[in-house]
Amino acid sequence: MVFRLRISATRRLERVRATASLLFAGLLSAVISDLPAGAGPRVVIITPHVDAIRNEFSRGFAEWHQQQFGEPAEVDWRTVGGTSDSLKFVQSEFARKPGGIGVDIFFGGGQEPYLILTDKKLAASYRPPASVLDPIPRTLGGMEVYDAEFHWFSAALSSFGILQNTRVLHLAGLPQAQRWEDLADPKLFGWVGTGDPRNSGTMKVMFEAFLQAYGWEKGWQLLAQIGGNVRGFDRSSSSTAKDVTLGETACAFAIDFYGASQIGVAGRSNMVFTLPADFTAINGDGICILKGATNLTTAQRFLDFTLGEPGQKLWFLPLGHPEGPRRHALERSSIRPDFYKRYRGVSNIEVSPFELNQSFTYDAKLARDRNDLLGALVGALLVDTHTELKAAWQAIIARGRQPADLAELGRAPLSEAEALKLSSTGWKDSAIRNQKKIEWQNWARARYRKLCAS
């Protein structure tokens, strides 16, 4: 009876969320469809990118378009939340309007959204001019920088590491992390920050990278220990980084851009962004033209601008450089290898991802294949059961972190092969998804409580 009641409550919640999403989608669709036409070249872009990026690319594109075509062009931004929210909105809109949704470009959010959009034939193919495309390598260490059929492109490269408040670490007598494993140190209990991968594309990449780099079993064990140290799971990765600056946490999972922006706020003497020695995930931050783009010509020009030298300089050059950003330092790694030599000593980005000597390559296809299921697993095992996880972790620490306890804490309810199989079969059924989420939550809570009582 209890199980049926929980299933019923979950289904009611799913219906409420679905209704709210449809209402919001309808409102945004109305806004998009009511925008005035004939007011000059414009492009409508949906993005999870922050204001700083939107502002610099709006200005930069307008100026470039004026120089190239004799008139400025307007960028009309659409934001509906994080990467997952943006992707869900686009897919739901195409389900209602298969020919086009009044949005021309999807911009930002890592690489996985673009693989999904391409698979669903929602990304249009466009090959930029040779002057734009030729300086960009097709692959980087086994990772695609852009699609072989030109459906999507990496607009910038992202590295994932640990943002740390060195002042807080010193005052609290805490160790500075050099490896991901260091975040599992019991001394950091309550001092670690991270986000919920169900809402943040950045966080989903980072959690997925753990499982790829360490393997399924060890990866979950380490994530469970770090999760026990986590203060709380934020909805967005930007707020996770800000909490480190504010001293709410001492260290956190972070993408390089957020790390650089917070160091800019607090100063290099107080903050450091570390690329962990055990592995560093490099991922493309994508852009694509959507199927049925209304403003196709302007969309193609925006893509050319972003991938070409003018757009790449906005990412790469420091604030105040004549060809760089005017108001906001973006500090992103360029997709053009020549920039790292050409602007050495000028750009604040000193390390070229094209020259990193590491064996780990992030598998974006594998991540896409288990994308939704991974978010649900992290939610059930670490986020929704966080109170119980922290209590179990404290009990394990008190017992001296015995190997059997650590193995039990980080045990997953299914193997990697079983997870992949479920992702491609039953996971597409909403009833099965809801049942599994509740099953995993109950399984995790029972396990954590047992560890507390041992």
VMD Tcl script that draws the C-alpha trace (Angstrom):
set ca {
  {0.00 0.00 0.00}
  {2.78 2.43 0.89}
  {4.53 1.69 -2.38}
  {1.34 2.31 -4.40}
  {0.72 5.57 -2.56}
  {4.23 6.76 -3.35}
  {3.84 5.79 -7.01}
  {0.53 7.67 -7.11}
  {2.05 10.75 -5.51}
  {4.96 10.67 -7.94}
  {2.60 10.39 -10.91}
  {0.57 13.35 -9.64}
  {3.79 15.33 -9.28}
  {4.85 14.34 -12.80}
  {1.46 15.52 -14.15}
  {1.79 18.85 -12.31}
  {5.30 19.35 -13.66}
  {4.22 18.38 -17.18}
  {1.29 20.80 -17.05}
  {3.54 23.60 -15.79}
  {6.09 22.87 -18.52}
  {3.40 22.97 -21.21}
  {2.00 26.24 -19.87}
  {5.47 27.76 -19.79}
  {6.25 26.44 -23.25}
  {3.02 27.95 -24.54}
  {3.83 31.33 -23.01}
  {7.35 31.32 -24.47}
  {6.02 30.22 -27.86}
  {3.59 33.11 -27.80}
  {6.42 35.51 -27.00}
  {8.52 34.12 -29.85}
  {5.68 34.20 -32.38}
  {4.69 37.76 -31.46}
  {8.13 39.24 -32.05}
  {8.09 41.98 -34.73}
  {9.31 41.06 -38.21}
  {11.18 43.23 -40.67}
  {13.17 45.15 -38.04}
  {16.51 44.22 -39.62}
  {18.64 41.06 -39.48}
  {18.09 39.11 -36.29}
  {18.68 35.65 -34.93}
  {16.77 33.94 -32.12}
  {19.01 31.88 -29.83}
  {18.09 29.65 -26.91}
  {20.92 29.23 -24.42}
  {21.86 28.32 -20.86}
  {24.79 30.76 -21.11}
  {25.11 33.48 -18.47}
  {24.54 37.20 -19.04}
  {28.25 37.92 -19.53}
  {28.47 35.64 -22.57}
  {25.17 36.83 -24.02}
  {26.16 40.49 -23.67}
  {29.59 40.10 -25.26}
  {28.35 37.98 -28.17}
  {25.42 40.33 -28.84}
  {27.72 43.32 -29.10}
  {30.49 41.50 -30.95}
  {28.15 39.98 -33.53}
  {26.36 43.29 -34.16}
  {29.67 45.08 -34.78}
  {31.03 42.28 -36.97}
  {27.80 42.13 -38.98}
  {27.95 45.89 -39.52}
  {31.50 45.61 -40.84}
  {30.80 42.61 -43.07}
  {27.30 43.40 -44.38}
  {26.75 47.12 -43.83}
  {24.12 46.84 -41.09}
  {24.04 45.59 -37.49}
  {22.24 42.39 -36.57}
  {20.27 41.75 -33.39}
  {20.60 38.66 -31.22}
  {17.30 37.78 -29.56}
  {18.16 35.54 -26.60}
  {15.80 33.00 -25.07}
  {16.57 31.50 -21.64}
  {14.42 28.89 -19.89}
  {16.91 27.68 -17.27}
  {19.87 25.33 -17.46}
  {20.96 23.00 -20.23}
  {18.48 20.25 -19.38}
  {15.60 22.73 -19.24}
  {16.60 24.24 -22.59}
  {16.89 20.86 -24.28}
  {13.55 19.69 -22.91}
  {11.88 22.87 -24.12}
  {13.29 22.56 -27.64}
  {12.23 18.92 -27.92}
  {8.74 19.60 -26.58}
  {8.32 22.49 -29.02}
  {9.37 20.37 -31.99}
  {6.90 17.70 -30.88}
  {4.16 20.30 -31.35}
  {5.66 22.10 -34.37}
  {7.85 19.67 -36.35}
  {8.65 22.16 -39.11}
  {10.30 24.75 -36.89}
  {9.84 26.38 -33.50}
  {10.74 30.02 -34.08}
  {14.19 29.53 -32.54}
  {17.19 29.54 -34.88}
  {20.15 28.40 -32.77}
  {20.90 26.32 -29.68}
  {24.08 27.68 -28.04}
  {25.98 26.29 -25.03}
  {25.45 23.48 -22.57}
  {28.28 21.09 -23.39}
  {28.23 18.46 -26.12}
  {25.52 15.94 -25.21}
  {22.53 18.14 -26.17}
  {23.87 18.39 -29.72}
  {24.28 14.65 -30.09}
  {20.68 14.25 -28.96}
  {19.40 16.98 -31.29}
  {21.33 15.44 -34.19}
  {20.00 11.96 -33.43}
  {16.46 13.31 -33.43}
  {17.13 15.20 -36.71}
  {16.45 18.55 -35.08}
  {19.85 20.09 -35.92}
  {20.32 21.49 -39.42}
  {23.51 20.77 -41.37}
  {25.60 23.80 -42.32}
  {29.20 23.84 -43.51}
  {30.98 27.12 -42.71}
  {33.41 28.66 -45.21}
  {36.89 27.14 -45.42}
  {38.41 30.26 -43.87}
  {36.38 29.54 -40.72}
  {36.50 25.74 -40.63}
  {40.01 24.85 -41.83}
  {41.90 26.10 -38.71}
  {39.67 23.94 -36.45}
  {40.71 20.28 -35.92}
  {37.95 17.69 -36.38}
  {38.95 15.81 -33.24}
  {40.90 16.33 -30.03}
  {42.32 13.24 -28.35}
  {39.51 11.08 -29.68}
  {36.79 13.64 -28.91}
  {34.87 15.21 -31.81}
  {35.32 18.97 -31.98}
  {32.56 19.18 -34.58}
  {30.17 16.78 -36.30}
  {31.39 15.02 -39.43}
  {28.15 16.01 -41.18}
  {28.28 19.60 -39.84}
  {25.15 19.39 -37.68}
  {26.91 20.85 -34.63}
  {30.20 22.47 -33.65}
  {32.11 23.14 -30.46}
  {32.07 26.90 -29.97}
  {34.65 26.68 -27.16}
  {36.41 23.99 -25.16}
  {35.72 23.41 -21.49}
  {37.87 21.80 -18.83}
  {36.47 20.60 -15.53}
  {38.27 20.92 -12.23}
  {38.11 22.03 -8.60}
  {37.54 25.66 -7.59}
  {39.02 26.33 -4.13}
  {38.92 29.23 -1.69}
  {42.47 29.13 -0.36}
  {41.71 31.70 2.33}
  {38.89 29.57 3.75}
  {41.03 26.43 3.53}
  {43.78 28.17 5.52}
  {41.47 29.61 8.17}
  {39.65 26.29 8.67}
  {42.83 24.21 8.58}
  {41.66 22.21 5.56}
  {43.84 20.50 2.92}
  {44.00 21.82 -0.64}
  {42.81 19.28 -3.20}
  {45.15 18.22 -5.98}
  {43.16 15.18 -7.10}
  {39.45 14.37 -7.29}
  {40.00 11.72 -4.61}
  {41.09 14.46 -2.20}
  {37.49 15.70 -2.05}
  {36.61 12.50 -0.17}
  {38.85 13.51 2.76}
  {36.72 13.42 5.95}
  {38.21 16.78 6.98}
  {36.16 18.34 4.16}
  {32.82 17.17 5.59}
  {30.31 19.93 4.80}
  {32.85 21.99 2.86}
  {32.40 20.56 -0.67}
  {30.05 22.07 -3.25}
  {28.49 20.55 -6.34}
  {25.32 20.79 -8.41}
  {22.45 18.50 -9.29}
  {23.21 16.84 -12.65}
  {19.49 16.52 -13.34}
  {19.42 20.30 -13.85}
  {22.99 21.23 -14.78}
  {24.63 20.00 -17.97}
  {28.03 20.95 -16.56}
  {27.52 18.76 -13.51}
  {26.22 15.88 -15.57}
  {29.46 15.87 -17.59}
  {31.51 15.88 -14.39}
  {29.63 12.99 -12.76}
  {29.74 11.02 -16.01}
  {33.49 11.67 -16.29}
  {34.04 10.11 -12.85}
  {32.34 6.90 -13.98}
  {34.31 6.80 -17.22}
  {37.70 7.62 -15.69}
  {37.48 5.37 -12.63}
  {35.12 2.71 -13.92}
  {31.54 2.09 -12.83}
  {32.19 0.49 -9.44}
  {35.06 2.65 -8.18}
  {33.45 5.75 -9.68}
  {30.26 5.29 -7.65}
  {32.29 4.57 -4.50}
  {34.21 7.83 -4.87}
  {31.10 9.83 -5.76}
  {29.31 8.48 -2.68}
  {32.18 9.52 -0.41}
  {32.42 12.97 -1.96}
  {28.63 13.21 -1.81}
  {28.85 12.56 1.92}
  {31.12 15.61 2.20}
  {28.88 17.82 0.07}
  {27.14 20.72 1.83}
  {24.21 20.60 -0.58}
  {23.41 20.04 -4.25}
  {22.79 23.31 -6.11}
  {20.42 23.61 -9.04}
  {22.96 25.44 -11.22}
  {26.72 25.17 -11.57}
  {27.14 28.96 -11.48}
  {25.73 29.17 -7.94}
  {28.01 26.30 -6.91}
  {31.04 28.34 -7.96}
  {29.74 31.51 -6.27}
  {29.33 29.66 -2.97}
  {33.09 28.98 -2.94}
  {33.81 32.69 -3.33}
  {31.37 33.53 -0.54}
  {32.98 30.97 1.77}
  {29.83 28.87 2.03}
  {31.99 26.02 0.77}
  {35.76 25.70 0.55}
  {35.97 23.77 -2.72}
  {33.62 22.67 -5.48}
  {33.20 20.99 -8.83}
  {33.55 23.73 -11.45}
  {33.95 24.37 -15.14}
  {36.95 26.51 -16.11}
  {34.83 29.52 -17.06}
  {33.09 29.75 -13.70}
  {36.41 29.19 -11.97}
  {38.04 32.05 -13.88}
  {35.10 34.40 -13.29}
  {35.14 33.79 -9.52}
  {38.90 34.23 -9.36}
  {38.33 37.53 -11.12}
  {35.87 38.52 -8.38}
  {37.86 37.39 -5.33}
  {41.44 37.63 -6.61}
  {44.18 35.10 -7.29}
  {45.50 35.36 -3.73}
  {42.18 34.01 -2.40}
  {41.03 31.54 -5.06}
  {42.55 28.82 -7.23}
  {41.17 26.62 -10.01}
  {42.87 23.21 -10.07}
  {42.95 20.73 -12.94}
  {43.16 17.48 -10.92}
  {46.17 15.26 -11.46}
  {44.15 12.01 -11.69}
  {42.15 13.10 -14.76}
  {40.88 16.19 -16.51}
  {37.76 16.06 -18.63}
  {37.84 18.18 -21.79}
  {34.51 18.71 -23.50}
  {33.22 20.84 -26.34}
  {30.67 23.55 -25.55}
  {28.43 23.36 -28.58}
  {26.36 25.38 -31.00}
  {24.00 24.33 -33.79}
  {21.40 25.74 -36.14}
  {18.00 24.24 -35.44}
  {15.77 22.63 -38.03}
  {13.41 25.08 -39.74}
  {15.31 28.18 -38.62}
  {13.26 31.23 -39.59}
  {16.28 33.54 -39.79}
  {18.54 31.04 -41.52}
  {20.96 33.45 -43.19}
  {21.58 35.41 -40.01}
  {21.90 32.16 -38.06}
  {24.60 30.95 -40.47}
  {26.40 34.26 -40.10}
  {26.26 34.00 -36.30}
  {27.80 30.53 -36.54}
  {30.56 31.85 -38.82}
  {31.23 34.69 -36.38}
  {31.34 32.40 -33.34}
  {33.66 29.80 -34.89}
  {35.79 32.35 -36.71}
  {38.53 34.58 -35.33}
  {36.25 37.42 -34.09}
  {34.11 35.14 -31.92}
  {37.04 33.04 -30.71}
  {38.84 36.21 -29.61}
  {35.88 37.08 -27.38}
  {36.38 33.79 -25.56}
  {40.14 33.82 -25.45}
  {41.49 37.34 -25.11}
  {41.52 39.22 -21.80}
  {39.12 41.96 -20.82}
  {40.22 45.27 -22.32}
  {42.14 43.82 -25.29}
  {41.16 45.77 -28.44}
  {39.79 42.60 -30.06}
  {38.56 40.98 -26.87}
  {35.55 41.39 -24.57}
  {34.60 44.92 -23.49}
  {32.70 44.46 -20.21}
  {33.03 40.84 -19.10}
  {36.07 38.55 -19.03}
  {35.00 35.24 -20.59}
  {38.27 33.29 -20.32}
  {37.35 30.21 -22.38}
  {39.63 27.83 -24.23}
  {39.56 28.30 -27.99}
  {38.87 25.61 -30.59}
  {41.72 27.06 -32.69}
  {45.13 25.58 -31.74}
  {47.00 28.51 -33.31}
  {45.58 30.94 -30.72}
  {47.60 29.38 -27.90}
  {50.91 30.22 -29.57}
  {49.81 33.46 -31.18}
  {48.51 34.96 -27.92}
  {50.93 33.38 -25.46}
  {51.62 35.97 -22.77}
  {48.55 37.94 -23.85}
  {45.71 35.57 -22.98}
  {45.18 34.52 -19.38}
  {44.65 30.96 -20.63}
  {48.10 29.43 -20.46}
  {47.47 25.72 -21.05}
  {46.43 24.43 -24.45}
  {44.04 21.46 -24.32}
  {45.61 20.38 -27.61}
  {48.91 19.82 -25.78}
  {47.67 18.16 -22.58}
  {49.47 14.88 -21.93}
  {46.70 12.70 -20.53}
  {45.24 9.34 -21.41}
  {41.61 10.03 -20.46}
  {39.21 10.92 -23.26}
  {35.63 11.76 -22.44}
  {33.23 9.53 -24.39}
  {30.32 11.81 -25.32}
  {28.44 9.01 -27.10}
  {28.46 6.81 -24.00}
  {27.31 9.79 -21.95}
  {24.45 10.42 -24.36}
  {23.37 6.76 -24.33}
  {22.79 6.81 -20.55}
  {22.16 10.54 -20.14}
  {18.74 10.58 -18.45}
  {19.29 7.41 -16.45}
  {22.53 8.72 -14.96}
  {20.80 11.87 -13.73}
  {18.08 9.77 -12.12}
  {20.65 7.49 -10.45}
  {22.63 10.40 -9.02}
  {19.38 11.93 -7.84}
  {18.25 8.75 -6.09}
  {21.60 7.71 -4.60}
  {23.13 11.08 -3.68}
  {20.77 14.05 -3.92}
  {17.28 13.00 -2.79}
  {18.77 10.78 -0.07}
  {21.49 13.24 0.93}
  {20.47 13.46 4.60}
  {20.77 9.69 5.00}
  {23.99 9.59 2.96}
  {25.67 12.17 5.19}
  {24.65 10.28 8.33}
  {26.01 7.02 6.91}
  {29.26 8.72 5.88}
  {29.73 10.16 9.38}
  {29.17 6.71 10.90}
  {31.71 5.17 8.50}
  {34.25 7.89 9.34}
  {33.74 7.20 13.06}
  {34.49 3.51 12.44}
  {37.74 4.32 10.64}
  {36.47 4.01 7.04}
  {36.63 0.23 6.83}
  {36.93 -1.16 3.27}
  {33.67 -3.14 3.58}
  {31.81 -0.01 4.69}
  {33.20 2.06 1.81}
  {32.26 -0.62 -0.71}
  {28.71 -0.80 0.65}
  {28.31 2.98 0.74}
  {29.20 3.30 -2.93}
  {27.45 0.22 -4.27}
  {25.12 0.93 -7.20}
  {21.78 -0.88 -7.57}
  {22.69 -2.09 -11.06}
  {25.77 -2.84 -13.14}
  {27.05 -0.66 -15.97}
  {25.78 -3.18 -18.55}
  {22.38 -3.28 -16.88}
  {22.25 0.53 -16.84}
  {22.98 0.74 -20.57}
  {20.39 -1.90 -21.35}
  {17.74 -0.16 -19.25}
  {18.57 3.20 -20.90}
  {17.85 1.79 -24.35}
  {14.73 -0.20 -23.43}
  {12.42 0.24 -20.45}
  {13.65 3.71 -19.51}
  {11.58 5.17 -22.34}
  {8.42 4.17 -20.45}
  {7.49 6.89 -17.92}
  {5.85 4.38 -15.57}
  {9.03 2.29 -15.44}
  {11.15 5.43 -14.95}
  {9.06 6.57 -11.99}
  {9.04 3.11 -10.46}
  {12.82 2.78 -10.76}
  {13.46 6.20 -9.23}
  {11.39 5.32 -6.16}
  {12.88 1.83 -6.00}
  {16.42 3.25 -6.05}
  {15.61 5.89 -3.44}
  {14.15 3.32 -1.06}
  {17.09 0.98 -1.71}
  {19.60 3.75 -0.97}
  {17.84 4.94 2.18}
  {17.64 1.41 3.58}
  {21.35 0.84 2.85}
  {22.45 4.14 4.43}
  {20.35 3.53 7.53}
  {21.83 0.07 7.88}
  {25.33 1.53 7.68}
  {24.42 4.00 10.42}
  {23.23 1.18 12.67}
  {26.18 -1.15 12.06}
}
mol new
graphics top color blue
foreach p $ca { graphics top sphere $p radius 0.5 }
foreach p [lrange $ca 0 end-1] q [lrange $ca 1 end] { graphics top cylinder $p $q radius 0.2 }
display resetview
